[in-house]
């Protein structure tokens, strides 16, 4: 089976896992349940749950324990996008080629759908405790909470919002990227490793790999914002320009950005290969992410 076929098969499997944990659209609060499902099922690469599952497998993990965490991670990622698209933030009307949640359901429901997804994520992750109460499930919950919060993704978002329209240092930009984008990728791979019984040393290596993957992924995003088209990308291009955002490309130029993506991704793969485990698909997935066109 080719990598592309394998990727499609694994993405379809993740879609089914997500559907297991999504709410039924009934009751007086039906609108927010519809908005939640619309947001999660509007497409996407399912990259974070996939990285979690493949890291879990790489360390020899087996069974269902990883599933609620996979679904929870995608819910957290989705809620961050729903809020990111709001008029008060990026004010985007399209994502993944479809209307954004607030564009379909209104701003108030967009806010509530994001809130609902964040709560649902932790409700879902805690289902793992019905399967097993152990240090590893507790640690996985801790990683999920921390990397999604003020010391992770939200912390990065805060600095990003506050920096809009201002000149940014490379140090501050790196901080934003490592928190805003890398944190959830780190959480995904670390949770997979923890649930499969990785040692603290192995966990630190996984965190380093994921941090580099996130950084390279975000720089590639900046490159695509300048070089791609709405049709290929599925979301508005030059939106960074429009929002007066300093990006890696505006700071370092296109050529250096491309060179750095290559360098950072190679560093990630070298660290990954230094572990005594192997997952060929995971390696190919990381390479694909970093050289992607959308």
N, C-alpha and C positions, 0 to 999 in steps of 0.2 A: 504494500500500500504506500502510495506517495505521501509526502509530508502534508500536501494540501488536502488529500482525502482523509488522512488521519485527523487533521485539524477540524475539518467539517464534522467528522464523526464525534469527536470529543466535545465540540461546541454544542452539537445536538443533544448529547448526553447531559451537559450542564443545563441546557434549556429545560430539560425534563426535571432535573433536580430543583431548579428554581420554581417551577410550576407547583411542585409538591408543597412548597412553603408559602406560596402567595395566597392572599385572602379570597374568600368567596364574596362576590359582589351583591350582598343582600343587607337588609336592615335600613334604618333611617340614615345611617352614615354612608350609604351606598356610593355617593359621589366621590368621597375620598378614597374608597376602596378601588373604584374604577381608575382614579387618577394614579394610585399606587401601581396597579397592574399595567396601566398604559406606560408609565415611566420605565418600569423594569423590562417590559416586553417590547420596547420600541427598538430593539436591535442592540448592536454592540458586539465587541469582540469576546466578551466574557473572559478577558485576559486574567483578571485577578483570581477568580476561582480556579481557572485552569493552572495558573502558576502554583496555587496552593495544592491542588490535587497532584500535580506532577512532582512537586518537591516531596510531598507525602509518600508518593510511590518510589521516588529515588532513594529515600531512606528506608525502604522496605515496609512502609505502612500498608495495612490491609483493613478492609471493613468499612463500616458506615460512619464512623466517628467524625470524619472530616466533612461530611455532607452539610450538616447545619451551619458549620463555619463558612463553607463555600457560599451558601445562599446568603448568609449574613453579610459577608464581604461585598457581594454584588449589590445588596440593598444599601449599604453605606456608600459605596461608590455612586450608585444611582441618586441617592438623596443629595449628595454633594453637587452633582450635575444639575439637578432640578433647582437647587438654591442658587447655583452659579449662574444659571440662565435668567434669573429674575431681573426685572427692571432696575432694582437697586444695585445689582451686581453688574453682570456683563450685558444684560438686556438683549439676549439672543432669542430669535424666533424659530430657529431651526437647529436641530441636532440629529445626527445620523440620518439626514435627509428627510426627517419628519418634523412637524410642528412641536415646539417644546411644550412641556406640561402647562406652564402658565399661559401660553398662547392658546391652548385648547380649553383649559378649565378656569382661567382667570387667576389673577395674582394671589388672592387670599387662599384659594385652594392649592395653588402651587406651593405656598409656604407650608400649609397643613400637610400636603402630601409628602413633602420632604421630612417634616417632623414625624409623620406616621412611619415612614420608611426607617428612620433612625431607631425609633422605638421597636419596630418590628424586627430589626436586625438583631437587637440584643435578646429579644424574646426567642428568636430563632436559634441564636448561638447557644442560649441556655438549655435548649433541648438536648444538647450533648450530655448534660448532667443526668438526664434520664437514662442514658446509655452507660455512663461511667462517671463516678465522682472520684477524681484522682488529681495529683499534682499537675499532670499534663493538660487536663481539660481546664483547670483553674488558670494555668499559665497562658494557655491559648486565649482565654477570655481577657486576661490582663493585657496581653499584646494587642488584641483587637481594640480594646478601650483606649489604650495609651496612644497608639499610632493613628487613631481616628480623631483624637481630641486636640487639646490646646498645645500639647508637646509634639503633635504630628500634623495631620492634614489641616485642621482648623487653624492652628498656629501659623502655618504657611499662608493660608487664605487671608488671615488678618494683615500680615505684613504686605501681602500682595495688594490688598485693597488700599492700605495706607500709603503705598508707594506710587499709586497711579498718578501719572502726569509729572512725576518727579524724577530727576536723574538718579540712577541706581548704581551702586558699586557692584563689582563682580561678586564680592563676598556676600552682599545682601541678596543678590539674585540667586546665588548658589543655595543660600539658606532657604529662600522661598521654594525653589525647585525640590530640594531634599525633603522638605516637609510637605509641601502641597501635593507633589506627585509621587516621590519615592516612598513616603511613609506607608501608604496602603499597599504598595508592591512589596515593601519590606515585611509588613504584617502578614501578607498572603503567604509568602515563602517561609517565613519564620513559623507561622502556625502549622503549616504542612510538616515542617521539620520537627517541631515540638511534639505534635501528635504521633509522629512515627518514632519518637524516642531518641532524637539527635542529642548529642552531648552539648554542653555550653560552648565548647570550642567550635564545634561544627555549626552551632547556631550563630555564632559571631561571624563565621565565614559566609553563611547564607545571608545574613543581614548586609554584609559588605557587597556581595553580588547584587542583591536586590536594590541597594542604594544606587549603585552604578547603572543598573538597568533603568531605574526610574529617571535618573539624570539624563542619560542618553535618549530615553524615550521623549522627555520633555524638550530637549534641544531639537530633536527631529521634528517635534510638533511645531516649534518656532520656524524651522526651515520650511515645513509644508505650508505654514500660514503665509509665507512669502511666495513660494514657488508653485503651489497647487492651484486647483480650480474648485469652485463650489460643487461641481458635479462629481469630481473625484473624491473630495474631502467629505462631502455630505454636511458641511456646516460652513458658515460664512468665512471667506478668506479676508485677509488684511484686517481682521477684527482687532488685532493687537495695535495696529496703526491707528485705527479708528478710535480706540480707547486710550491713545497716547501711552501705550505700555512699553516700558523698556524690556526687551527680550534678549536672549543670548545672541541673536542675529544682529540686532541694532547695536549691541555692545561690542561684539567681537568680529562682526562681518560674516558673510555667508561661507566663505572658504574655510575660515578657521572653525566655524561651527560644524561644518561637515567633517573636518579633520578630527575635531574633538569627539564627535559622536563615534567615529571609528576607534579612536584610542580608548575611550571609556568602555565601549562595548567589548573590546578585546580584553581589557583588564577584568571585566566581569566574568568573561568566559574562562580566562586563565585561573581565576580564583575558584570557579565552579569545578574545573577539571582537577584542581588540587585536592578535592575531596575524594575519598576512596570509593565513592559510589558513582554510578553512571546513569544518565537518562538522556539518551540521544534526542528524543523528541523535545525535551526541555531546552537542550542546547539550540536546536533548530528554531524553537519558538522564540527564544531570546534574540537570535539573529534576525528573524523575520520582523519582530517588533521594531527593531532599531533601524532597519532599512526600509520600513514600510512606506507606502505612497499615500496612505490615508489613515 
